[in-house]
């Protein structure tokens, strides 16, 4: 047992001493999750409006009305607003000047310059801007009418607020009954991407890390270990445990990092950790297979990168499998990624229990056992050849 743990510890230390692993294993996945979540994550489609021009009561009223409707409003200069529009950083630009502010203060009509961006979502945001402008105009007209009736503004405005509070405004709640929308409902901005990249990078790093196993055989490290009172079974078990420790360290780091930095909700932490453990076992066993059947470490790294990307893409780590055609979705179940993806989806989106993810856990455990036995047999045979 101590020999097995010692071999696993050495493998983990060798992995951590390679400085190139620090970026690609720990930093790069977090950067990718941040990028994907910012671009495509839930909530990334929030309506955005830029109001350019001098500060005025009109700008304040429009800002308050838009923000109350859930629109993100930024105040900027004219050039900055046009730059944001051209780059798609905002949906609608509202350009005000001193004449607009003076007309609003005087209760006269004002002509506002509105520019819509080219993205498809801008049309809906433009409608929200129109609604806000009409609401502000209506409120201003009501104040002007009360002022015309001899009521000062300091009394008219509270009266309007009181009347608005007493009248129940009809509201419309839009419920999207689309199955796809319901599937992803409630997910945070980074939740989906975090689960996908976790599975992709853990498996990818494990496969590419198989090159260290080949180097250990080529450079005689395994042979020197076998010269000690250590059985081949202990060497094989130590190598498997080492591969698992590397995969679990990376997976645990991504889970903790995304939860702390991006607020990713992993649902029931114990169940998510259980899914990660079984998936890491599959990845470690696959790495042992690659490291046992290939004798060239460069070729093994290429196979690891290519195989990891293909399996990850097929398993839903790049595009959610919910968007796959039916045939491709069926094929995706040959990968461990798809089973782990489904388990994370059940935990994160539907508060799944252990009973809900038992089928996924069972398949992952079966894959891990089969690959581990095969990988151990191949590695034992490879060690025998080396000696």
C-alpha positions as CSV (number, residue, x, y, z in Angstrom):
1,X,0.0,0.0,0.0
2,X,2.8,2.4,0.9
3,X,4.6,1.6,-2.3
4,X,1.5,2.3,-4.3
5,X,0.9,5.6,-2.6
6,X,4.6,6.5,-3.1
7,X,4.4,5.9,-6.8
8,X,1.2,7.9,-7.1
9,X,2.8,10.8,-5.1
10,X,5.8,10.8,-7.4
11,X,3.5,10.9,-10.5
12,X,1.6,13.8,-9.0
13,X,4.8,15.7,-8.1
14,X,6.2,15.1,-11.6
15,X,3.0,16.6,-13.0
16,X,3.1,19.7,-10.8
17,X,6.8,20.3,-11.4
18,X,6.1,20.8,-15.1
19,X,5.6,24.6,-15.3
20,X,3.8,24.3,-18.6
21,X,0.9,22.5,-16.8
22,X,0.2,25.5,-14.6
23,X,-1.3,27.5,-17.4
24,X,-2.9,24.9,-19.6
25,X,-4.3,22.8,-16.7
26,X,-5.3,25.4,-14.2
27,X,-5.5,28.9,-15.7
28,X,-6.6,28.3,-19.3
29,X,-9.8,26.4,-18.4
30,X,-10.9,29.3,-16.2
31,X,-10.2,31.8,-18.9
32,X,-12.2,29.8,-21.4
33,X,-15.1,29.5,-19.0
34,X,-15.0,33.2,-18.4
35,X,-14.9,33.9,-22.2
36,X,-17.7,31.5,-23.1
37,X,-19.9,32.5,-20.2
38,X,-19.5,36.2,-21.0
39,X,-20.4,35.7,-24.7
40,X,-23.0,32.9,-24.7
41,X,-24.0,32.3,-21.1
42,X,-27.4,32.8,-19.7
43,X,-28.2,36.5,-19.3
44,X,-25.6,37.6,-21.9
45,X,-28.5,38.7,-24.0
46,X,-29.6,41.4,-21.5
47,X,-30.9,44.5,-23.2
48,X,-28.3,47.3,-23.3
49,X,-28.9,51.0,-24.0
50,X,-26.3,53.8,-24.1
51,X,-27.5,57.3,-23.4
52,X,-25.2,60.0,-24.7
53,X,-25.4,63.7,-24.0
54,X,-25.3,66.2,-21.1
55,X,-26.9,65.3,-17.8
56,X,-30.5,66.5,-17.7
57,X,-33.8,65.7,-16.1
58,X,-34.8,63.9,-19.3
59,X,-31.8,61.7,-19.2
60,X,-32.4,60.8,-15.6
61,X,-36.1,60.1,-16.2
62,X,-35.3,57.8,-19.2
63,X,-32.5,56.0,-17.3
64,X,-34.8,55.3,-14.3
65,X,-37.6,54.1,-16.6
66,X,-35.4,51.8,-18.6
67,X,-33.6,50.4,-15.6
68,X,-37.0,49.6,-14.0
69,X,-37.7,47.5,-17.1
70,X,-34.5,45.5,-16.6
71,X,-32.5,47.3,-19.2
72,X,-28.8,47.9,-18.6
73,X,-28.2,51.6,-19.2
74,X,-24.8,53.3,-19.6
75,X,-24.1,57.0,-19.8
76,X,-21.4,57.9,-22.2
77,X,-20.2,60.4,-24.7
78,X,-21.4,60.5,-28.3
79,X,-18.3,59.0,-29.8
80,X,-18.1,56.2,-27.2
81,X,-21.8,55.3,-27.7
82,X,-21.3,55.1,-31.5
83,X,-18.3,52.9,-31.0
84,X,-20.2,50.6,-28.7
85,X,-23.0,50.4,-31.3
86,X,-20.6,49.6,-34.1
87,X,-18.9,46.8,-32.1
88,X,-22.2,45.3,-30.8
89,X,-21.5,46.2,-27.2
90,X,-24.9,48.0,-26.9
91,X,-28.2,47.5,-28.6
92,X,-29.6,51.0,-28.9
93,X,-28.0,54.4,-28.6
94,X,-30.1,57.4,-27.4
95,X,-28.5,60.7,-28.2
96,X,-29.6,63.8,-26.3
97,X,-28.5,67.4,-26.4
98,X,-29.2,70.6,-24.5
99,X,-32.2,71.4,-26.7
100,X,-33.9,68.1,-25.8
101,X,-33.3,68.7,-22.1
102,X,-34.6,72.3,-22.3
103,X,-37.7,71.2,-24.2
104,X,-38.4,68.5,-21.6
105,X,-38.1,71.0,-18.8
106,X,-40.4,73.4,-20.5
107,X,-43.0,70.7,-21.3
108,X,-42.5,71.0,-25.0
109,X,-42.0,68.1,-27.5
110,X,-38.4,67.0,-27.9
111,X,-37.0,65.2,-30.9
112,X,-34.6,62.4,-29.8
113,X,-32.0,60.8,-31.9
114,X,-32.1,57.0,-31.6
115,X,-29.6,54.6,-33.3
116,X,-30.1,50.9,-33.4
117,X,-27.3,48.4,-33.6
118,X,-27.2,45.7,-36.3
119,X,-27.6,42.7,-34.0
120,X,-31.0,40.9,-34.1
121,X,-31.8,41.6,-30.5
122,X,-31.7,45.4,-31.1
123,X,-35.2,45.5,-32.5
124,X,-36.7,44.3,-29.3
125,X,-34.6,46.7,-27.2
126,X,-35.7,49.5,-29.5
127,X,-39.3,48.7,-28.6
128,X,-38.4,48.9,-24.9
129,X,-36.8,52.4,-25.5
130,X,-40.0,53.5,-27.3
131,X,-42.1,52.3,-24.4
132,X,-39.9,54.2,-21.9
133,X,-40.0,57.4,-23.9
134,X,-43.8,57.2,-24.1
135,X,-44.0,56.6,-20.4
136,X,-41.8,59.5,-19.6
137,X,-43.7,61.7,-22.0
138,X,-47.0,60.7,-20.5
139,X,-45.8,61.5,-17.0
140,X,-44.5,64.8,-18.1
141,X,-47.9,65.6,-19.8
142,X,-49.7,64.7,-16.6
143,X,-47.5,67.1,-14.6
144,X,-48.0,69.8,-17.2
145,X,-51.8,69.3,-17.0
146,X,-51.8,69.5,-13.2
147,X,-49.6,72.6,-13.4
148,X,-52.0,74.2,-15.8
149,X,-54.8,73.5,-13.3
150,X,-52.9,75.6,-10.7
151,X,-51.3,72.7,-8.8
152,X,-47.5,73.3,-8.1
153,X,-45.1,70.5,-9.1
154,X,-44.1,69.7,-5.6
155,X,-47.7,68.7,-4.9
156,X,-48.5,67.3,-8.3
157,X,-45.7,64.7,-8.4
158,X,-46.5,63.1,-5.0
159,X,-50.2,63.0,-6.1
160,X,-49.2,61.2,-9.3
161,X,-47.1,58.7,-7.4
162,X,-49.9,58.1,-5.0
163,X,-52.4,57.5,-7.8
164,X,-50.0,55.1,-9.5
165,X,-49.6,53.2,-6.3
166,X,-53.4,52.8,-5.9
167,X,-54.0,51.6,-9.4
168,X,-53.2,48.1,-10.2
169,X,-51.4,48.1,-13.5
170,X,-52.2,45.1,-15.6
171,X,-49.1,43.0,-16.3
172,X,-48.3,40.3,-18.8
173,X,-46.1,37.4,-17.9
174,X,-44.6,35.7,-20.8
175,X,-43.8,32.0,-20.2
176,X,-41.7,30.3,-22.8
177,X,-43.0,26.8,-23.3
178,X,-40.3,25.8,-25.7
179,X,-38.7,22.6,-24.4
180,X,-35.2,23.8,-25.1
181,X,-35.8,27.0,-23.2
182,X,-37.2,25.0,-20.3
183,X,-34.2,22.7,-20.3
184,X,-31.7,25.6,-19.7
185,X,-34.0,27.7,-17.5
186,X,-32.5,28.8,-14.2
187,X,-28.9,28.3,-15.3
188,X,-26.4,30.9,-14.2
189,X,-24.2,32.7,-16.7
190,X,-21.3,30.4,-16.3
191,X,-23.0,27.2,-15.1
192,X,-23.3,25.4,-18.4
193,X,-19.8,26.3,-19.7
194,X,-18.2,25.4,-16.4
195,X,-19.6,21.8,-16.5
196,X,-18.6,21.4,-20.2
197,X,-15.1,22.7,-19.8
198,X,-14.5,20.7,-16.6
199,X,-15.3,17.5,-18.5
200,X,-13.3,18.5,-21.6
201,X,-10.1,19.6,-19.8
202,X,-10.0,16.8,-17.2
203,X,-10.2,14.1,-19.9
204,X,-7.9,16.0,-22.3
205,X,-5.2,16.6,-19.7
206,X,-5.4,13.0,-18.6
207,X,-4.8,11.7,-22.1
208,X,-2.0,14.1,-22.8
209,X,-0.5,13.2,-19.5
210,X,-0.1,9.7,-20.7
211,X,3.2,10.8,-22.3
212,X,4.8,10.9,-18.8
213,X,4.0,7.2,-18.4
214,X,5.8,6.5,-21.7
215,X,8.8,8.5,-20.7
216,X,8.9,6.7,-17.4
217,X,9.2,3.4,-19.3
218,X,11.6,4.7,-21.9
219,X,14.0,6.3,-19.4
220,X,14.0,3.2,-17.2
221,X,12.3,4.8,-14.2
222,X,9.8,1.9,-14.1
223,X,12.6,-0.6,-14.4
224,X,14.5,0.9,-11.4
225,X,11.2,0.9,-9.4
226,X,10.7,-2.7,-10.2
227,X,14.2,-3.5,-9.0
228,X,13.0,-2.6,-5.5
229,X,10.8,-5.0,-3.5
230,X,7.7,-3.8,-5.4
231,X,5.4,-6.0,-7.3
232,X,4.2,-5.3,-10.8
233,X,0.7,-5.0,-9.4
234,X,1.7,-2.3,-7.0
235,X,3.4,-0.4,-9.9
236,X,0.3,-0.6,-12.0
237,X,-2.0,0.4,-9.1
238,X,0.4,3.3,-8.3
239,X,0.4,4.5,-11.8
240,X,-3.5,4.3,-12.0
241,X,-3.8,6.2,-8.7
242,X,-1.3,8.8,-9.9
243,X,-3.3,9.4,-13.0
244,X,-6.5,9.6,-11.0
245,X,-5.0,12.1,-8.5
246,X,-3.9,14.4,-11.3
247,X,-7.4,14.3,-12.9
248,X,-9.2,14.9,-9.6
249,X,-6.8,17.7,-8.7
250,X,-7.6,19.5,-11.9
251,X,-11.3,18.8,-11.7
252,X,-11.5,19.9,-8.1
253,X,-9.6,23.1,-8.9
254,X,-12.0,24.0,-11.7
255,X,-15.1,23.3,-9.6
256,X,-13.8,25.4,-6.7
257,X,-12.4,28.1,-8.9
258,X,-15.6,28.6,-10.9
259,X,-17.7,28.5,-7.7
260,X,-15.6,31.2,-6.0
261,X,-14.7,33.4,-9.0
262,X,-17.8,33.1,-11.2
263,X,-20.5,32.0,-8.7
264,X,-21.2,28.8,-10.5
265,X,-23.9,26.7,-8.8
266,X,-22.8,23.1,-8.8
267,X,-26.0,22.0,-7.0
268,X,-25.5,19.3,-4.4
269,X,-21.7,19.4,-3.9
270,X,-21.4,15.8,-2.7
271,X,-23.2,14.5,-5.8
272,X,-21.2,16.7,-8.1
273,X,-18.0,15.5,-6.5
274,X,-19.2,11.9,-6.9
275,X,-19.7,12.4,-10.6
276,X,-16.3,14.0,-10.8
277,X,-14.6,11.1,-9.0
278,X,-16.1,8.5,-11.4
279,X,-15.3,10.6,-14.5
280,X,-11.7,11.1,-13.3
281,X,-11.5,7.3,-12.9
282,X,-12.6,6.8,-16.5
283,X,-10.1,9.5,-17.6
284,X,-7.2,7.9,-15.6
285,X,-7.9,4.5,-17.0
286,X,-8.0,5.8,-20.6
287,X,-4.7,7.5,-20.0
288,X,-3.2,4.2,-18.8
289,X,-4.4,2.6,-22.0
290,X,-2.8,5.3,-24.2
291,X,0.4,5.2,-22.2
292,X,0.6,1.4,-22.5
293,X,-0.1,0.9,-26.2
294,X,2.0,3.7,-27.6
295,X,5.7,3.8,-27.2
296,X,6.4,7.3,-28.5
297,X,5.5,10.2,-26.1
298,X,5.1,12.7,-28.9
299,X,2.7,10.5,-30.7
300,X,0.9,9.9,-27.5
301,X,0.5,13.6,-26.9
302,X,-1.0,14.0,-30.4
303,X,-3.4,11.2,-29.9
304,X,-4.3,12.6,-26.5
305,X,-5.1,16.0,-27.8
306,X,-7.0,14.8,-30.9
307,X,-8.9,12.0,-29.0
308,X,-9.7,14.3,-26.1
309,X,-11.1,17.0,-28.4
310,X,-13.1,14.6,-30.5
311,X,-14.6,12.7,-27.6
312,X,-15.3,16.0,-25.8
313,X,-17.1,17.5,-28.8
314,X,-19.1,14.3,-29.3
315,X,-19.9,14.2,-25.6
316,X,-21.4,17.7,-25.5
317,X,-18.4,19.7,-24.2
318,X,-18.4,22.2,-27.0
319,X,-22.1,22.3,-28.1
320,X,-24.8,21.2,-25.7
321,X,-26.0,17.8,-26.7
322,X,-29.6,19.1,-26.5
323,X,-28.9,20.7,-29.8
324,X,-27.6,17.5,-31.5
325,X,-29.6,15.8,-34.2
326,X,-31.2,12.6,-32.8
327,X,-28.7,10.2,-34.4
328,X,-25.7,12.2,-33.1
329,X,-27.3,12.5,-29.7
330,X,-27.6,8.7,-29.6
331,X,-24.0,8.2,-30.6
332,X,-22.8,10.7,-28.0
333,X,-23.7,8.1,-25.3
334,X,-20.6,6.1,-26.2
335,X,-18.5,8.8,-24.5
336,X,-18.2,9.2,-20.8
337,X,-18.5,12.9,-21.2
338,X,-22.2,12.6,-22.2
339,X,-23.1,10.5,-19.1
340,X,-21.2,12.9,-16.8
341,X,-22.9,15.9,-18.6
342,X,-26.3,14.4,-18.0
343,X,-25.5,13.8,-14.4
344,X,-24.3,17.4,-13.9
345,X,-27.4,18.7,-15.8
346,X,-29.7,16.8,-13.4
347,X,-27.9,18.1,-10.4
348,X,-27.5,21.7,-11.5
349,X,-30.8,22.3,-13.3
350,X,-33.3,20.0,-11.6
351,X,-31.9,19.6,-8.1
352,X,-31.4,15.9,-8.9
353,X,-30.9,13.4,-6.1
354,X,-28.7,10.3,-6.0
355,X,-31.5,8.2,-7.3
356,X,-31.9,10.5,-10.3
357,X,-28.3,10.2,-11.4
358,X,-27.8,6.5,-10.5
359,X,-28.0,5.4,-14.2
360,X,-25.3,7.9,-15.2
361,X,-23.1,6.9,-12.2
362,X,-23.6,3.2,-13.0
363,X,-22.5,3.7,-16.6
364,X,-19.4,5.8,-15.5
365,X,-18.5,3.2,-12.9
366,X,-18.8,0.4,-15.5
367,X,-16.7,2.3,-18.0
368,X,-14.0,3.1,-15.4
369,X,-13.9,-0.6,-14.3
370,X,-13.6,-1.9,-17.8
371,X,-11.0,0.6,-18.9
372,X,-9.1,0.2,-15.7
373,X,-8.8,-3.5,-16.0
374,X,-7.9,-3.3,-19.7
375,X,-5.4,-0.5,-19.0
376,X,-3.9,-2.4,-16.1
377,X,-3.5,-5.5,-18.2
378,X,-1.9,-3.5,-21.1
379,X,0.5,-1.7,-18.7
380,X,1.5,-4.9,-17.0
381,X,2.2,-6.4,-20.4
382,X,4.2,-3.3,-21.4
383,X,6.2,-3.5,-18.2
384,X,7.0,-7.1,-18.8
385,X,8.3,-6.2,-22.2
386,X,10.4,-3.4,-20.9
387,X,12.0,-5.7,-18.3
